[in-house]
Amino acid sequence: MVFLLNYQTDEKKVALYVKEKYGEDSRIIESRCDDCKKQKHNRIYTVQLTDQPFEVFEVWTDKKMIRLEVEGDNFAMGEPLKSFNSDLSHSKEADELKLYGFNKTHVTRFYDADDSGVLEEPFVHDGNVALFMYDENQGDPGEKLLASVPLINAVNQELSPTGDTLACLYVIGQSDYQTVHHNDMDGYKDAMKHAKRVDIKNLLKAEDEEDIRESIVDGIGIRSSDEGSLMRKD
């Protein structure tokens, strides 16, 4: 009982730190203790901003006995992607993707389900990066994606200077844009159940529409056999 109460207090301290530093409410989606076996008690919390599901970062703490001290966070690591997305929104690639009905193109680190393939808590924050595109004409995107491969490859190459590379692509219905970006996690989960996921490696090596269709996986929590390496569990 003492441990439980203390753990809840620790979470509140982390939430208060995020609120004071960034002015945002947050929730903890994962915590780990990398050096607990060495009795250094350095705990890391993976934090998600409540009203911005894609804003996920780590808060580092040092716990000695019953006292938890917040040492810092890596929120700033997301800044290169924000800058990249700003440039991408005005790029010729984004303009040409609109011709195929793909809007609001951007890159982000993303959530995934656990290895069971079930979309439910607890979520895992995957360290990889995905390209998100919103399809104004929901349906079979095979033909459009095949035509878009050179553009998507160009986006991937332009991402390289940030130190990141695309792991996968999500095609989401245009009507779900507001829900995914401005709603709570429940709305996010519901919208992403209808997303179409394609591993970037499979997409770039596709030779025809059938290859594209075979690579598409419906729903964020279902993965093809060669996608398991995208999951990172610390």
Backbone torsions as a table, in degrees:
resi	resn	phi	psi	omega
1	MET	NA	-41.8	179.0
2	VAL	-62.4	-42.9	179.7
3	PHE	-63.1	-42.7	-178.8
4	LEU	-63.0	-46.3	179.6
5	LEU	-63.1	-39.4	179.7
6	ASN	-66.8	-38.9	179.9
7	TYR	-64.7	-40.2	177.8
8	GLN	-64.5	-38.7	178.0
9	THR	-63.3	-39.6	177.6
10	ASP	-60.3	-44.2	179.4
11	GLU	-62.8	-38.9	178.9
12	LYS	-65.3	-36.4	178.3
13	LYS	-65.1	-40.2	178.9
14	VAL	-65.5	-44.8	179.3
15	ALA	-61.8	-39.8	179.2
16	LEU	-65.9	-39.4	177.3
17	TYR	-59.8	-46.4	-179.6
18	VAL	-64.9	-40.9	-179.0
19	LYS	-63.9	-43.9	-177.4
20	GLU	-71.0	-36.6	-175.8
21	LYS	-83.3	-37.7	-173.6
22	TYR	-117.9	-4.9	177.8
23	GLY	68.6	26.1	-176.0
24	GLU	-129.0	145.2	170.7
25	ASP	-76.7	153.2	-175.8
26	SER	-147.1	168.0	174.0
27	ARG	-137.4	149.1	178.9
28	ILE	-91.3	124.0	-179.9
29	ILE	-105.5	-9.7	178.0
30	GLU	-166.2	148.5	171.2
31	SER	-143.1	149.2	179.2
32	ARG	-147.0	160.5	-178.2
33	CYS	-127.8	91.0	-172.6
34	ASP	-62.4	-36.8	-174.3
35	ASP	-113.0	20.7	-178.7
36	CYS	-59.7	-36.5	-179.2
37	LYS	-64.4	-25.0	177.9
38	LYS	-91.6	2.8	178.3
39	GLN	62.7	30.3	174.3
40	LYS	-92.6	-19.4	174.2
41	HIS	57.8	44.5	174.6
42	ASN	-92.0	108.0	-177.4
43	ARG	-104.2	138.3	179.6
44	ILE	-116.6	129.0	179.3
45	TYR	-108.8	130.6	172.1
46	THR	-92.0	119.9	-170.3
47	VAL	-116.3	139.4	176.7
48	GLN	-119.5	132.5	174.7
49	LEU	-71.2	129.5	-171.2
50	THR	-56.8	-44.7	-175.6
51	ASP	-94.6	2.0	178.9
52	GLN	-136.4	83.1	-171.9
53	PRO	-55.4	-25.8	-178.0
54	PHE	-86.3	-8.1	177.6
55	GLU	-86.3	94.6	-177.9
56	VAL	-126.7	134.4	179.7
57	PHE	-154.7	174.6	-177.7
58	GLU	-106.5	141.8	173.7
59	VAL	-114.4	126.5	-176.9
60	TRP	-97.6	133.8	180.0
61	THR	-132.5	160.6	176.2
62	ASP	-127.1	117.6	-178.6
63	LYS	-111.7	121.6	177.5
64	LYS	-122.1	116.6	-174.2
65	MET	59.5	-117.8	-177.0
66	ILE	-104.7	4.1	-176.8
67	ARG	-102.2	125.5	178.2
68	LEU	-106.8	128.4	176.8
69	GLU	-119.4	129.3	177.5
70	VAL	-83.3	125.6	-176.1
71	GLU	-98.4	-23.0	-178.8
72	GLY	158.3	-169.5	-179.0
73	ASP	-155.5	172.7	179.8
74	ASN	-117.0	31.6	178.8
75	PHE	-55.4	-36.7	-176.9
76	ALA	-64.7	-18.5	179.8
77	MET	-63.9	-21.1	179.3
78	GLY	-80.9	-9.9	-176.5
79	GLU	-62.0	-41.3	178.5
80	PRO	-58.1	-37.4	179.0
81	LEU	-69.3	-36.0	177.9
82	LYS	-64.5	-42.4	177.9
83	SER	-64.9	-41.6	178.9
84	PHE	-61.8	-43.6	-179.5
85	ASN	-64.5	-34.1	177.1
86	SER	-62.3	-43.8	177.8
87	ASP	-68.9	-39.3	-177.9
88	LEU	-62.7	-36.6	-177.2
89	SER	-63.0	-21.5	-179.3
90	HIS	-111.5	15.3	-174.0
91	SER	-89.0	162.4	177.1
92	LYS	-68.1	-29.8	177.5
93	GLU	-63.2	-44.9	179.2
94	ALA	-64.4	-40.1	178.9
95	ASP	-63.4	-40.9	-178.8
96	GLU	-73.5	-33.3	176.7
97	LEU	-64.9	-31.0	177.1
98	LYS	-63.3	-29.5	178.8
99	LEU	-64.7	-24.8	177.2
100	TYR	-94.0	3.1	178.6
101	GLY	92.2	9.7	180.0
102	PHE	-100.5	115.4	-176.2
103	ASN	-116.1	171.2	175.4
104	LYS	52.8	39.8	-178.4
105	THR	-66.5	129.8	177.5
106	HIS	-159.1	164.4	177.0
107	VAL	-111.4	151.0	-179.1
108	THR	-161.9	154.8	165.5
109	ARG	-76.8	150.6	-166.6
110	PHE	-137.7	169.1	177.2
111	TYR	-94.3	156.8	173.6
112	ASP	-146.9	163.8	178.4
113	ALA	-83.0	175.0	178.5
114	ASP	-78.0	-177.4	-174.2
115	ASP	-65.1	-14.2	178.9
116	SER	-74.5	-13.5	-179.4
117	GLY	79.3	13.3	-179.0
118	VAL	-101.0	129.7	-177.4
119	LEU	-85.1	88.2	178.2
120	GLU	-160.2	172.8	-179.7
121	GLU	-65.2	150.2	-2.7
122	PRO	-86.3	139.4	175.5
123	PHE	-75.7	156.9	175.0
124	VAL	-113.2	134.3	175.4
125	HIS	-87.0	110.7	-177.9
126	ASP	-82.3	134.1	-178.4
127	GLY	-76.2	-4.1	-178.8
128	ASN	-83.7	172.5	-175.8
129	VAL	-118.6	138.0	179.3
130	ALA	-119.1	151.9	170.9
131	LEU	-96.8	124.8	179.0
132	PHE	-106.7	131.4	175.1
133	MET	-133.9	139.5	-176.9
134	TYR	-106.9	120.9	-173.4
135	ASP	-91.5	118.6	-179.8
136	GLU	-75.4	-17.2	177.8
137	ASN	-121.8	86.5	-177.1
138	GLN	-61.8	144.8	-177.2
139	GLY	149.8	-154.2	179.8
140	ASP	-75.9	111.9	-177.5
141	PRO	-92.3	10.3	-173.6
142	GLY	-52.6	-53.2	-177.3
143	GLU	-63.5	-43.4	-178.6
144	LYS	-67.2	-38.5	179.5
145	LEU	-67.2	-39.6	178.4
146	LEU	-59.8	-43.9	178.8
147	ALA	-68.2	-24.5	-176.6
148	SER	-88.4	-7.4	-175.9
149	VAL	-52.3	-47.8	179.1
150	PRO	-59.5	-36.0	179.3
151	LEU	-69.5	-42.6	179.5
152	ILE	-65.7	-39.2	176.8
153	ASN	-62.9	-38.9	178.1
154	ALA	-63.9	-41.2	177.3
155	VAL	-60.9	-42.9	-179.7
156	ASN	-61.9	-42.5	179.5
157	GLN	-67.2	-38.8	179.3
158	GLU	-70.0	-22.0	178.3
159	LEU	-73.8	-22.9	-173.0
160	SER	-51.3	-43.5	-179.4
161	PRO	-60.2	-19.0	178.3
162	THR	-77.8	-11.1	-176.5
163	GLY	91.2	0.3	-179.9
164	ASP	-109.7	164.4	173.0
165	THR	-144.3	150.1	-177.9
166	LEU	-70.5	134.9	174.8
167	ALA	-97.5	-38.0	-178.0
168	CYS	-157.6	171.3	-179.7
169	LEU	-121.3	137.6	172.6
170	TYR	-116.8	128.3	172.7
171	VAL	-106.7	119.7	-173.1
172	ILE	-123.6	146.2	179.1
173	GLY	-61.4	137.6	-178.4
174	GLN	-55.1	-35.0	-177.3
175	SER	-67.3	-16.1	-178.5
176	ASP	-93.5	2.1	-175.6
177	TYR	-58.4	-51.2	-178.3
178	GLN	-62.2	-39.0	-179.1
179	THR	-63.9	-46.1	-176.9
180	VAL	-65.3	-37.9	-172.9
181	HIS	-96.7	-18.4	-173.7
182	HIS	-130.5	12.9	-177.9
183	ASN	-114.4	178.3	178.5
184	ASP	-82.5	-179.7	-174.8
185	MET	-62.8	-33.0	179.1
186	ASP	-61.8	-43.8	177.6
187	GLY	-65.4	-38.3	178.8
188	TYR	-61.7	-48.1	-178.4
189	LYS	-61.2	-42.1	-178.4
190	ASP	-64.9	-43.0	-179.8
191	ALA	-66.0	-40.2	-174.9
192	MET	-74.0	-16.4	175.1
193	LYS	-62.8	-23.8	-177.2
194	HIS	-102.2	3.6	179.5
195	ALA	-73.9	157.9	175.7
196	LYS	-112.8	127.6	-174.9
197	ARG	-112.5	137.1	176.9
198	VAL	-134.7	128.5	174.3
199	ASP	-66.6	132.1	-176.1
200	ILE	-60.3	-38.7	179.6
201	LYS	-61.7	-42.1	177.9
202	ASN	-67.2	-37.7	-178.9
203	LEU	-64.9	-44.8	-174.4
204	LEU	-72.1	-21.4	179.2
205	LYS	-99.1	1.5	-179.5
206	ALA	-64.4	137.9	-179.7
207	GLU	-104.8	-20.6	-179.8
208	ASP	-153.5	178.5	-177.7
209	GLU	-61.0	-35.8	-178.1
210	GLU	-64.3	-38.8	176.2
211	ASP	-60.4	-40.8	178.9
212	ILE	-63.3	-48.6	-177.4
213	ARG	-61.5	-38.1	179.9
214	GLU	-68.8	-23.5	-178.2
215	SER	-87.4	-16.7	-177.4
216	ILE	-73.9	131.4	175.9
217	VAL	-118.0	126.9	179.3
218	ASP	-83.0	132.4	175.9
219	GLY	88.5	140.9	-176.0
220	ILE	-69.0	-27.0	-172.6
221	GLY	-92.5	3.8	-178.3
222	ILE	-112.6	129.2	-174.1
223	ARG	-126.8	150.7	174.3
224	SER	-77.3	166.8	-171.8
225	SER	-62.6	-28.9	-177.0
226	ASP	-94.1	10.7	-179.1
227	GLU	-101.4	-2.7	-174.9
228	GLY	-58.9	-27.7	-177.6
229	SER	-69.7	-11.3	179.9
230	LEU	-74.4	-19.3	-177.9
231	MET	-81.7	132.7	176.4
232	ARG	-121.1	117.1	175.9
233	LYS	-115.0	121.5	-178.4
234	ASP	-96.1	NA	NA
